[in-house]
């Protein structure tokens, strides 16, 4: 019977172990799946923000292009009024007004869900309108009865190329390329149409009648109805090259813009987990050369809420969490305001450094100013808390400065930028010593001397020689109550 009970107990122990292992695996799987979902959600959010920022930059570029277009219309209109006699300038003024409308309509519809397609369609209309203004002669009643072939003799084709410049202002390589292709196609249609006119004189027709001498070719090319294709070929090649070069330039500018926007997102995301100066250093250096061990003078500040455990005995976990978050938000804002680095949170306290990221000659003064403003902020917060009957908070601060080693610590999975050295231990002990001495801020003589300004001594009520735990030599400190 005992043997049977032992076997039964062993069986249930094995089953219990199997169930425990299975539960552990399930919990691990759920945890990994949850982390994976959070990573995917974070990646998706980053992509959405990047697309939104890129879209905003394109809209701003479109707005800038519209105002640049408006400026160009005004300049060209004034030029035409001065150049073209009355009343022919009214004819070209109509084209200018039409060109304004073709720019205003897509600009007005820029937020439409089909705004990109609308803009591409109006680019075709832009090219067609400018081409018509150049190649279609005004009515003979306006005082111009030259043959239509003479419309290809001037330099007005350069006005068409201005559309490439407008497209380049929108940060969209696709619009530049679309504009270039539209120019090539529509301008070619116009040139071929004029070239195919029955009264057009061509080299091919003259050569078919016999040998065309140089003098005859020159005489033919000077006739108003003559059209040669060499200028058209040159325009096609130049437009193609301009389109390619501007497209590449806009593409590079867009890539630079995207990299800057992405760097801002990285910096903003990093700043949620590390100090803004650490995030700035990581983002600007790409994390490659950041965190190499170095020795430099640094001011270290430790701050802690006195009696936090007793203070939160009657608080719910939610209210305790809210209290900690309120304290951290206020204190971190002040640390960052004075150019400090939040090294780490220590439960209900924190450690901050000044001059750890880069050399700060005034790091001790920054640390002292930060300490006194922290106390002022806690006093303001206590007055606000007293209105709802909450217990006041008391903050203890210890400050010391001196040479430390700064750099990255940790393994491959997680690293932490921090400072190491006796200065850190002394600053921590000074914060602890406030309980025995009774002051709220204790700063070492080294820190006061390094701050340089004798005015700091007036901020402290007393000084004394103290013996810190774990140290053989005494230390002269200044105490502010």
HELIX and SHEET records of a PDB file:
HELIX    1   1 UNK A    2  UNK A   83  1                                  82    
HELIX    2   2 UNK A   88  UNK A  108  1                                  21    
HELIX    3   3 UNK A  115  UNK A  135  1                                  21    
HELIX    4   4 UNK A  140  UNK A  142  5                                   3    
HELIX    5   5 UNK A  148  UNK A  152  5                                   5    
HELIX    6   6 UNK A  157  UNK A  168  1                                  12    
HELIX    7   7 UNK A  173  UNK A  195  1                                  23    
HELIX    8   8 UNK A  203  UNK A  208  1                                   6    
HELIX    9   9 UNK A  214  UNK A  221  1                                   8    
HELIX   10  10 UNK A  230  UNK A  270  1                                  41    
HELIX   11  11 UNK A  276  UNK A  285  1                                  10    
HELIX   12  12 UNK A  308  UNK A  311  1                                   4    
HELIX   13  13 UNK A  317  UNK A  337  1                                  21    
HELIX   14  14 UNK A  363  UNK A  386  1                                  24    
HELIX   15  15 UNK A  422  UNK A  437  1                                  16    
HELIX   16  16 UNK A  445  UNK A  451  1                                   7    
HELIX   17  17 UNK A  454  UNK A  459  5                                   6    
SHEET    1   A 5 UNK A 341  UNK A 346  0                                        
SHEET    2   A 5 UNK A 349  UNK A 354 -1                                        
SHEET    3   A 5 UNK A 294  UNK A 305 -1                                        
SHEET    4   A 5 UNK A 395  UNK A 410 -1                                        
SHEET    5   A 5 UNK A 415  UNK A 420 -1                                        
SHEET    1   B 7 UNK A 341  UNK A 346  0                                        
SHEET    2   B 7 UNK A 349  UNK A 354 -1                                        
SHEET    3   B 7 UNK A 294  UNK A 305 -1                                        
SHEET    4   B 7 UNK A 395  UNK A 410 -1                                        
SHEET    5   B 7 UNK A 441  UNK A 444  1                                        
SHEET    6   B 7 UNK A 475  UNK A 480 -1                                        
SHEET    7   B 7 UNK A 462  UNK A 466 -1                                        
END                                                                             
